[in-house]
């Protein structure tokens, strides 16, 4: 699968061009993206500015780390329960 081509900041700049009145097909030709990508980005990032996108990225990273921490703790608890359940 192909990796991401545009950063979130670049996506916001592209969407700002569309909001400023530039037709979507013209913006798509300039940046080499499909119209479907622009509409998908608009659904995800509509109304956000670059600072908010950076904050969103930070929150997603923090959420990922917390989910990993919870999964690790759940695994540790499961292992301890199995060890404790055995009769010595």
Backbone as a chain_set.jsonl record, in Angstrom:
{"seq": "XXXXXXXXXXXXXXXXXXXXXXXXXXXXXXXXXXXXXXXXXXXXXXXXXXXXXXXXXXXXXXXXXXXXXXXXXXXXXXXXXXXXXXXX", "coords": {"N": [[0.845, -1.178, 0.0], [0.468, 2.232, -0.731], [2.26, 4.892, 0.809], [1.503, 7.824, 2.837], [1.189, 10.808, 1.064], [0.958, 13.514, 1.44], [1.413, 15.869, 4.069], [-0.393, 16.689, 7.084], [-0.476, 19.436, 7.386], [-0.023, 20.321, 4.77], [-2.318, 19.355, 3.566], [-4.271, 20.92, 4.817], [-3.577, 23.42, 3.774], [-4.176, 22.984, 1.065], [-6.948, 22.605, 1.264], [-7.649, 25.149, 2.16], [-7.221, 26.636, -0.14], [-9.347, 25.71, -1.7], [-11.478, 26.6, -0.145], [-11.134, 29.315, -0.459], [-12.173, 29.805, -2.903], [-11.135, 28.742, -5.241], [-11.666, 26.521, -7.888], [-12.398, 23.055, -7.326], [-11.499, 21.022, -9.219], [-9.359, 22.383, -10.439], [-7.571, 22.835, -8.303], [-7.006, 20.207, -7.718], [-5.619, 19.398, -10.036], [-3.361, 21.063, -9.838], [-2.05, 20.09, -7.569], [-1.905, 17.392, -7.943], [-3.773, 15.472, -7.005], [-6.696, 13.433, -6.448], [-10.157, 14.283, -6.945], [-11.776, 12.985, -5.154], [-10.061, 12.571, -3.001], [-9.762, 15.181, -2.052], [-12.376, 15.739, -1.211], [-12.65, 13.804, 0.758], [-10.675, 14.632, 2.551], [-11.784, 17.088, 3.197], [-14.029, 16.3, 4.639], [-12.789, 15.26, 6.881], [-11.017, 17.256, 7.885], [-12.37, 19.669, 7.882], [-12.789, 23.041, 8.657], [-10.657, 23.214, 10.415], [-7.598, 24.675, 11.551], [-4.015, 24.968, 11.048], [-2.713, 24.852, 13.56], [-4.628, 23.567, 15.139], [-4.699, 21.105, 13.874], [-2.163, 20.131, 14.428], [-2.412, 19.847, 17.201], [-4.436, 17.923, 17.227], [-3.008, 15.781, 16.121], [-1.116, 15.385, 18.156], [-2.833, 14.592, 20.24], [-3.86, 12.221, 19.151], [-1.521, 10.688, 19.091], [-0.938, 10.552, 21.84], [-3.202, 9.144, 22.67], [-2.752, 6.714, 21.358], [-0.455, 5.83, 22.705], [-1.495, 5.546, 25.309], [-3.433, 3.549, 24.919], [-1.763, 1.428, 24.277], [-0.403, 1.155, 26.694], [-2.506, 0.378, 28.414], [-3.175, -2.053, 27.211], [-0.804, -3.504, 27.666], [-0.826, -3.588, 30.475], [-3.168, -5.064, 30.892], [-2.383, -7.49, 29.822], [-0.313, -8.17, 31.6], [-1.815, -8.483, 33.969], [-3.419, -10.652, 33.241], [-1.455, -12.663, 32.972], [-0.495, -12.779, 35.617], [-2.8, -13.686, 36.924], [-3.041, -16.23, 35.811], [-0.703, -17.433, 36.786], [-1.181, -17.298, 39.524], [-3.394, -18.915, 39.734], [-2.491, -21.495, 39.494], [-1.754, -24.461, 41.274], [0.606, -24.939, 43.734]], "CA": [[0.0, 0.0, 0.0], [1.238, 3.443, -0.861], [2.281, 5.715, 2.004], [0.882, 9.141, 2.735], [1.957, 11.7, 0.218], [0.846, 14.877, 1.94], [1.301, 16.024, 5.518], [-1.661, 17.307, 7.461], [-0.366, 20.869, 7.122], [-0.205, 20.51, 3.336], [-3.731, 19.107, 3.282], [-5.01, 22.11, 5.258], [-3.32, 24.483, 2.797], [-4.946, 22.659, -0.131], [-8.354, 22.88, 1.564], [-7.822, 26.609, 2.229], [-7.362, 27.109, -1.514], [-10.711, 25.403, -2.125], [-12.376, 27.503, 0.584], [-10.962, 30.669, -0.984], [-12.93, 29.95, -4.14], [-10.521, 28.061, -6.372], [-12.439, 25.301, -8.187], [-11.784, 21.799, -6.872], [-10.703, 20.363, -10.264], [-8.113, 23.128, -10.659], [-6.697, 22.535, -7.162], [-6.576, 18.805, -7.877], [-4.584, 19.358, -11.071], [-2.153, 21.731, -9.341], [-1.381, 19.303, -6.524], [-1.824, 15.993, -8.346], [-4.621, 14.616, -6.171], [-8.023, 13.209, -7.017], [-11.227, 15.054, -6.301], [-12.248, 12.181, -4.025], [-9.167, 12.849, -1.871], [-10.096, 16.506, -1.52], [-13.643, 15.65, -0.488], [-12.394, 13.005, 1.969], [-9.948, 15.526, 3.461], [-12.717, 18.11, 3.664], [-14.867, 15.675, 5.675], [-11.992, 15.019, 8.075], [-10.329, 18.438, 8.402], [-13.137, 20.881, 7.614], [-12.85, 24.037, 9.714], [-9.478, 23.201, 11.279], [-6.405, 25.359, 11.063], [-2.8, 24.169, 11.208], [-2.447, 24.639, 14.981], [-5.571, 22.556, 15.614], [-4.293, 19.819, 13.307], [-1.015, 19.683, 15.224], [-2.959, 19.407, 18.484], [-5.12, 16.669, 16.949], [-1.977, 14.763, 15.961], [-0.577, 15.115, 19.492], [-3.833, 13.824, 20.983], [-3.902, 10.869, 18.599], [-0.314, 10.003, 19.553], [-1.131, 10.264, 23.262], [-4.216, 8.096, 22.744], [-2.106, 5.476, 20.948], [0.417, 5.402, 23.804], [-2.325, 5.103, 26.428], [-4.019, 2.258, 24.557], [-0.701, 0.429, 24.396], [-0.167, 0.977, 28.126], [-3.625, -0.403, 28.942], [-3.045, -3.42, 26.695], [0.303, -4.13, 28.392], [-1.278, -3.867, 31.836], [-4.133, -6.163, 30.835], [-1.599, -8.701, 29.609], [0.351, -8.471, 32.877], [-2.841, -8.973, 34.896], [-3.797, -11.991, 32.792], [-0.348, -13.562, 33.311], [-0.49, -12.946, 37.066], [-3.942, -14.524, 37.281], [-2.723, -17.609, 35.448], [0.312, -17.922, 37.719], [-1.816, -17.41, 40.821], [-4.387, -19.981, 39.688], [-1.822, -22.788, 39.566], [-1.51, -24.966, 42.631], [2.024, -25.259, 43.889]], "C": [[0.888, 1.238, 0.0], [1.151, 4.282, 0.405], [1.605, 7.058, 1.783], [1.787, 10.068, 1.947], [1.992, 13.126, 0.763], [0.751, 14.885, 3.461], [-0.036, 16.701, 5.819], [-1.634, 18.813, 7.203], [-0.582, 21.167, 5.641], [-1.671, 20.315, 2.946], [-4.565, 20.324, 3.658], [-4.808, 23.255, 4.265], [-4.107, 24.244, 1.508], [-6.423, 22.97, 0.097], [-8.626, 24.38, 1.67], [-7.966, 27.191, 0.831], [-8.783, 26.879, -2.02], [-11.698, 26.339, -1.438], [-12.295, 28.927, 0.047], [-11.618, 30.868, -2.343], [-12.302, 29.307, -5.35], [-11.303, 26.778, -6.643], [-11.662, 24.038, -7.806], [-10.98, 21.124, -7.986], [-9.363, 21.065, -10.524], [-7.109, 22.84, -9.538], [-6.153, 21.116, -7.289], [-5.48, 18.687, -8.927], [-3.273, 19.956, -10.572], [-1.351, 20.835, -8.399], [-1.3, 17.82, -6.846], [-2.607, 15.05, -7.448], [-5.969, 14.435, -6.862], [-9.042, 14.072, -6.278], [-11.751, 14.308, -5.076], [-11.382, 12.423, -2.8], [-9.506, 14.188, -1.228], [-11.383, 16.44, -0.706], [-13.488, 14.836, 0.799], [-11.663, 13.854, 3.001], [-10.886, 16.571, 4.034], [-13.601, 17.548, 4.779], [-14.086, 15.512, 6.978], [-11.479, 16.31, 8.706], [-11.109, 19.736, 8.232], [-13.177, 21.792, 8.838], [-11.651, 24.059, 10.646], [-8.375, 24.063, 10.68], [-5.182, 24.517, 11.43], [-2.5, 23.882, 12.675], [-3.373, 23.561, 15.555], [-5.21, 21.169, 15.089], [-3.098, 19.264, 14.072], [-1.48, 19.16, 16.576], [-3.69, 18.073, 18.331], [-4.116, 15.529, 16.813], [-1.366, 14.386, 17.311], [-1.551, 14.265, 20.314], [-3.946, 12.393, 20.471], [-2.691, 10.058, 19.046], [-0.439, 9.627, 21.03], [-2.137, 9.129, 23.447], [-3.611, 6.743, 22.37], [-1.221, 4.928, 22.065], [-0.396, 4.876, 24.987], [-2.982, 3.757, 26.141], [-2.988, 1.144, 24.682], [-0.42, 0.127, 25.859], [-1.263, 0.108, 28.757], [-3.532, -1.855, 28.467], [-1.929, -4.165, 27.425], [-0.112, -4.49, 29.824], [-2.276, -5.013, 31.867], [-3.415, -7.492, 30.634], [-0.892, -9.124, 30.894], [-0.642, -9.055, 33.893], [-3.241, -10.396, 34.527], [-2.71, -13.007, 33.157], [-0.316, -13.826, 34.817], [-1.649, -13.829, 37.537], [-3.658, -15.987, 36.96], [-1.702, -18.212, 36.404], [-0.315, -18.172, 39.082], [-2.806, -18.57, 40.858], [-3.759, -21.372, 39.814], [-1.611, -23.19, 41.013], [-0.059, -25.403, 42.72], [2.18, -26.403, 44.782]], "O": [[1.929, 1.272, 0.656], [0.084, 4.377, 1.013], [1.189, 7.381, 0.67], [3.001, 10.099, 2.15], [2.965, 13.851, 0.555], [0.102, 14.03, 4.063], [-0.711, 17.212, 4.926], [-2.654, 19.4, 6.842], [-1.242, 22.145, 5.291], [-2.194, 21.033, 2.093], [-5.463, 20.719, 2.914], [-5.752, 23.978, 3.949], [-4.644, 25.185, 0.924], [-7.079, 23.535, -0.778], [-9.711, 24.838, 1.311], [-8.738, 28.128, 0.624], [-9.359, 27.74, -2.685], [-12.643, 26.818, -2.064], [-13.279, 29.665, 0.093], [-11.62, 31.978, -2.876], [-12.908, 29.33, -6.421], [-11.575, 26.02, -5.711], [-10.441, 23.969, -7.947], [-9.861, 20.683, -7.725], [-8.357, 20.41, -10.796], [-5.926, 22.626, -9.805], [-4.984, 20.86, -7.001], [-4.512, 17.953, -8.729], [-2.199, 19.421, -10.848], [-0.121, 20.828, -8.434], [-0.686, 17.063, -6.095], [-2.15, 13.943, -7.162], [-6.328, 15.203, -7.755], [-8.817, 14.521, -5.154], [-12.126, 14.926, -4.08], [-11.893, 12.476, -1.682], [-9.532, 14.308, -0.003], [-11.466, 17.026, 0.374], [-14.119, 15.143, 1.81], [-11.987, 13.808, 4.187], [-10.801, 16.908, 5.215], [-13.889, 18.244, 5.753], [-14.661, 15.615, 8.061], [-11.502, 16.449, 9.929], [-10.543, 20.812, 8.425], [-13.555, 21.361, 9.927], [-11.627, 24.853, 11.586], [-8.24, 24.166, 9.461], [-5.316, 23.467, 12.058], [-2.074, 22.775, 13.006], [-2.944, 22.739, 16.365], [-5.397, 20.171, 15.786], [-3.028, 18.064, 14.334], [-0.989, 18.133, 17.044], [-3.583, 17.198, 19.191], [-4.344, 14.435, 17.329], [-1.127, 13.209, 17.58], [-1.138, 13.331, 21.001], [-4.109, 11.459, 21.256], [-2.817, 8.872, 19.347], [-0.087, 8.515, 21.423], [-1.94, 8.253, 24.289], [-3.925, 5.732, 22.999], [-1.226, 3.729, 22.345], [-0.026, 3.873, 25.598], [-3.076, 2.913, 27.032], [-3.304, 0.045, 25.138], [-0.22, -1.03, 26.227], [-0.969, -0.793, 29.544], [-3.784, -2.779, 29.24], [-2.092, -5.337, 27.767], [0.214, -5.569, 30.319], [-2.235, -5.846, 32.773], [-3.802, -8.504, 31.218], [-0.876, -10.307, 31.235], [-0.324, -10.017, 34.591], [-3.384, -11.25, 35.402], [-3.029, -14.106, 33.609], [-0.131, -14.965, 35.244], [-1.483, -14.632, 38.456], [-3.993, -16.878, 37.741], [-1.822, -19.375, 36.789], [-0.001, -19.171, 39.729], [-3.03, -19.149, 41.92], [-4.437, -22.323, 40.202], [-1.324, -22.352, 41.869], [0.433, -26.149, 41.873], [3.303, -26.833, 45.043]]}, "num_chains": 1, "name": "protein.A"}
